[in-house]
């Protein structure tokens, strides 16, 4: 079967290789984030919230879910955990809206400032210059992500 319907070996299948690289990256990020008391998904969510609020306006949970392509229930669960750690504050948006705005607290910003260099170092170790802005790997992944 493998001789006729496969790419010959798992190492020749982009999906398999990406699976392994993605999980290695996640394991290494989880490891460096332990001292900062963040999981990888908490880090990503906190980073997205900070990025989206850089203009001074808090993002909503649904905006974070869409921007990060994360299931809304996962975002809600992660934000609940971050809220419990005092890293974010969730408040209802004005009017009759059920949407919750996400504000990063000073504790959250401190954690994010400690975590960002750690995660960037992991990216540098795994992907080298190809994963930096302008690198071939990052450019190719961005094209795929954008549907091109």
C-alpha positions in Angstrom: 0.0 0.0 0.0 2.7 2.6 1.0 4.5 2.1 -2.3 1.4 3.1 -4.3 -0.7 5.5 -2.3 1.8 7.4 -0.2 4.8 9.8 -0.5 7.2 6.9 0.4 7.9 7.7 4.0 6.5 10.0 6.7 9.5 12.3 6.4 8.4 13.1 2.9 4.9 14.2 3.9 4.6 17.9 4.7 1.7 17.2 7.1 3.6 14.7 9.2 6.7 16.9 9.4 4.6 20.0 10.3 2.8 17.9 12.9 6.1 17.0 14.5 7.6 20.5 14.3 4.4 22.1 15.7 4.4 19.8 18.6 8.1 20.2 19.3 7.6 24.0 19.2 4.6 23.8 21.6 6.5 21.5 24.0 9.5 23.9 24.1 7.3 27.0 24.5 5.3 25.3 27.3 8.6 24.5 29.1 10.0 28.0 28.9 6.7 29.5 30.0 6.4 27.4 33.2 8.3 29.9 35.4 6.0 32.7 34.1 2.9 30.6 35.1 1.5 30.6 31.5 0.5 27.8 29.1 1.2 28.3 25.4 -2.5 29.0 24.7 -2.6 31.5 27.6 0.5 33.2 26.2 -1.0 33.4 22.8 -4.3 34.8 24.1 -2.6 37.3 26.3 -0.4 38.4 23.4 -3.4 38.8 21.1 -5.3 40.8 23.7 -2.3 43.1 24.1 -1.8 43.4 20.3 -5.4 44.2 19.6 -5.5 46.8 22.5 -2.4 48.7 21.4 -4.6 51.5 20.0 -6.2 51.9 23.5 -9.4 50.0 22.9 -9.9 46.5 24.5 -10.7 43.6 22.3 -13.8 41.4 22.9 -13.5 37.7 23.5 -15.1 37.0 20.1 -12.6 39.3 18.3 -9.7 37.4 20.0 -11.2 34.1 18.9 -11.5 35.2 15.3 -8.1 36.9 15.1 -6.3 33.9 16.6 -8.5 31.3 14.9 -9.2 29.8 18.3 -12.5 28.2 19.2 -14.6 30.7 21.2 -15.1 28.2 24.1 -11.4 27.7 24.4 -10.8 31.5 24.5 -13.5 31.8 27.2 -11.9 29.1 29.2 -8.4 30.5 28.8 -9.6 34.0 29.7 -11.3 32.7 32.8 -8.0 31.1 33.9 -6.1 34.3 33.1 -8.7 36.3 35.0 -8.2 34.0 38.0 -4.5 34.7 37.9 -5.2 38.5 37.8 -3.7 38.9 34.3 -6.8 40.1 32.6 -10.1 41.6 33.5 -13.3 40.8 31.6 -16.1 43.3 31.5 -19.4 43.4 29.6 -19.4 45.8 26.6 -21.9 48.7 26.8 -25.5 48.4 25.8 -27.4 45.2 25.5 -24.4 43.3 24.1 -23.3 40.1 25.7 -19.8 40.6 24.5 -17.0 40.8 27.0 -14.1 43.2 26.6 -10.7 41.9 27.7 -8.4 44.3 29.5 -4.9 43.3 30.4 -3.9 44.1 34.0 -0.5 45.3 35.1 0.2 41.7 36.3 -0.7 40.4 32.8 1.6 43.0 31.2 4.5 42.0 33.5 4.0 38.3 32.7 3.8 39.1 29.0 7.0 41.2 29.1 8.7 38.3 30.8 7.3 35.7 28.4 7.8 37.4 25.0 11.7 37.2 25.0 11.5 33.5 26.2 9.2 32.5 23.3 11.1 34.6 20.8 14.3 32.7 21.9 12.5 29.4 21.3 11.5 30.6 17.8 15.1 31.6 17.1 16.5 28.3 18.2 14.1 26.2 16.2 13.7 28.2 13.1 16.8 30.4 12.9 16.8 33.3 10.4 14.2 31.6 8.2 11.6 32.2 10.9 12.4 35.9 11.5 10.5 38.7 9.7 11.5 38.5 6.0 12.7 34.9 6.4 11.7 32.4 3.7 10.0 30.0 6.2 7.9 32.8 7.8 7.0 34.2 4.4 5.9 30.8 3.1 3.8 30.2 6.2 2.2 33.6 6.0 1.3 33.0 2.3 -0.4 29.7 3.2 -2.2 31.3 6.2 -3.5 34.0 3.9 -4.8 31.5 1.5 -2.2 32.2 -1.2 
